Amino acid sequence: MSDRLAFADLTPGRVFELGTVTVDRDEMVAFARRFDPQPFHLDEQVAAGSVFGGLAASGWFTAGLWMRAYVDGVLARADGLGSPGGDEISWPAPVFAGDELRASMEVLAARRSRTRPELGLVTLRGSMHRDDVLVFSSRFTGMFRATS
Amino acid sequence: MSDRLAFADLTPGRVFELGTVTVDRDEMVAFARRFDPQPFHLDEQVAAGSVFGGLAASGWFTAGLWMRAYVDGVLARADGLGSPGGDEISWPAPVFAGDELRASMEVLAARRSRTRPELGLVTLRGSMHRDDVLVFSSRFTGMFRATS
């Protein structure tokens, strides 16, 4: 994974498998306590009777786990310039402590900025799956240096 | 803020002011180290020469700060049932350590589920501003118990 990625390497259809991460219960709950203290993210008993059927991760924690995998697998070897945002973020299924999640990123589109051709604009989809179940999906724009 | 909020109280156009939060530098950097270790989120020197012009928060950290304000100001006194996601997330301006951010939530639309009328579906916009500068915005669906 030490090969550098240039903007030109981020071609539509290319998929990056970003490895797996196991959801740590203590970290999951600590995250919820700080950023999303809803009862079904904090309390096993309450969560068991909730729509989730068990203690569920905050969706923002799942997003953070995906982001870390994306940084490690792609951004660490590219010239990323941040993101202005995106037009989809979804949590189609709950995530539970101990889940093994598989992260991936697909390039959907890539072009140079019209006004700043040295800026590459990449539309991408980030996904997390537990087995074949999609638990997180987001489509957003990544900005990359596009000098060559 | 102890008044309960029923689904019927979440009427389109209603705005909830969710207070202010000051961005703590140590927490901001610790978050980035764990979830978004890009150089401009971690290293003051690198960040000064980056597009952000200074050490900038991970957008996911800003999202987390907004979520906490939303839980404290709204969800803690409502019967929230989580969120399936949304169709906008944006970070139009960078966030820096020490920034005082003002959180708000606006109800854009609200209806009962056609198939499950006891489920209220609320389209809402979450926003964070530093003075008059919008630094975070997201539009998503919140699910609420709608029994009465």
HADDOCK unambig.tbl for C-alpha pairs under 7 A between the chains (distance, minus, plus):
assign (segid A and resid 35 and name CA) (segid B and resid 64 and name CA) 5.22 0.50 0.50
assign (segid A and resid 35 and name CA) (segid B and resid 65 and name CA) 6.32 0.50 0.50
assign (segid A and resid 35 and name CA) (segid B and resid 67 and name CA) 6.18 0.50 0.50
assign (segid A and resid 35 and name CA) (segid B and resid 68 and name CA) 4.67 0.50 0.50
assign (segid A and resid 36 and name CA) (segid B and resid 67 and name CA) 6.11 0.50 0.50
assign (segid A and resid 36 and name CA) (segid B and resid 68 and name CA) 5.36 0.50 0.50
assign (segid A and resid 36 and name CA) (segid B and resid 71 and name CA) 6.48 0.50 0.50
assign (segid A and resid 37 and name CA) (segid B and resid 71 and name CA) 6.82 0.50 0.50
assign (segid A and resid 51 and name CA) (segid B and resid 81 and name CA) 6.99 0.50 0.50
assign (segid A and resid 60 and name CA) (segid B and resid 64 and name CA) 6.79 0.50 0.50
assign (segid A and resid 64 and name CA) (segid B and resid 35 and name CA) 5.22 0.50 0.50
assign (segid A and resid 64 and name CA) (segid B and resid 60 and name CA) 6.80 0.50 0.50
assign (segid A and resid 65 and name CA) (segid B and resid 35 and name CA) 6.31 0.50 0.50
assign (segid A and resid 67 and name CA) (segid B and resid 35 and name CA) 6.17 0.50 0.50
assign (segid A and resid 67 and name CA) (segid B and resid 36 and name CA) 6.10 0.50 0.50
assign (segid A and resid 68 and name CA) (segid B and resid 35 and name CA) 4.66 0.50 0.50
assign (segid A and resid 68 and name CA) (segid B and resid 36 and name CA) 5.36 0.50 0.50
assign (segid A and resid 71 and name CA) (segid B and resid 36 and name CA) 6.48 0.50 0.50
assign (segid A and resid 71 and name CA) (segid B and resid 37 and name CA) 6.81 0.50 0.50
assign (segid A and resid 71 and name CA) (segid B and resid 38 and name CA) 7.00 0.50 0.50
assign (segid A and resid 81 and name CA) (segid B and resid 51 and name CA) 6.99 0.50 0.50
assign (segid A and resid 84 and name CA) (segid B and resid 90 and name CA) 5.74 0.50 0.50
assign (segid A and resid 84 and name CA) (segid B and resid 91 and name CA) 5.20 0.50 0.50
assign (segid A and resid 84 and name CA) (segid B and resid 92 and name CA) 5.86 0.50 0.50
assign (segid A and resid 85 and name CA) (segid B and resid 89 and name CA) 5.37 0.50 0.50
assign (segid A and resid 85 and name CA) (segid B and resid 90 and name CA) 3.96 0.50 0.50
assign (segid A and resid 85 and name CA) (segid B and resid 91 and name CA) 5.67 0.50 0.50
assign (segid A and resid 86 and name CA) (segid B and resid 88 and name CA) 5.90 0.50 0.50
assign (segid A and resid 86 and name CA) (segid B and resid 89 and name CA) 5.37 0.50 0.50
assign (segid A and resid 86 and name CA) (segid B and resid 90 and name CA) 6.21 0.50 0.50
assign (segid A and resid 87 and name CA) (segid B and resid 87 and name CA) 4.81 0.50 0.50
assign (segid A and resid 87 and name CA) (segid B and resid 88 and name CA) 4.40 0.50 0.50
assign (segid A and resid 87 and name CA) (segid B and resid 89 and name CA) 6.31 0.50 0.50
assign (segid A and resid 88 and name CA) (segid B and resid 86 and name CA) 5.90 0.50 0.50
assign (segid A and resid 88 and name CA) (segid B and resid 87 and name CA) 4.40 0.50 0.50
assign (segid A and resid 88 and name CA) (segid B and resid 88 and name CA) 5.79 0.50 0.50
assign (segid A and resid 89 and name CA) (segid B and resid 85 and name CA) 5.36 0.50 0.50
assign (segid A and resid 89 and name CA) (segid B and resid 86 and name CA) 5.37 0.50 0.50
assign (segid A and resid 89 and name CA) (segid B and resid 87 and name CA) 6.31 0.50 0.50
assign (segid A and resid 90 and name CA) (segid B and resid 84 and name CA) 5.74 0.50 0.50
assign (segid A and resid 90 and name CA) (segid B and resid 85 and name CA) 3.95 0.50 0.50
assign (segid A and resid 90 and name CA) (segid B and resid 86 and name CA) 6.21 0.50 0.50
assign (segid A and resid 91 and name CA) (segid B and resid 84 and name CA) 5.20 0.50 0.50
assign (segid A and resid 91 and name CA) (segid B and resid 85 and name CA) 5.69 0.50 0.50
assign (segid A and resid 92 and name CA) (segid B and resid 84 and name CA) 5.86 0.50 0.50
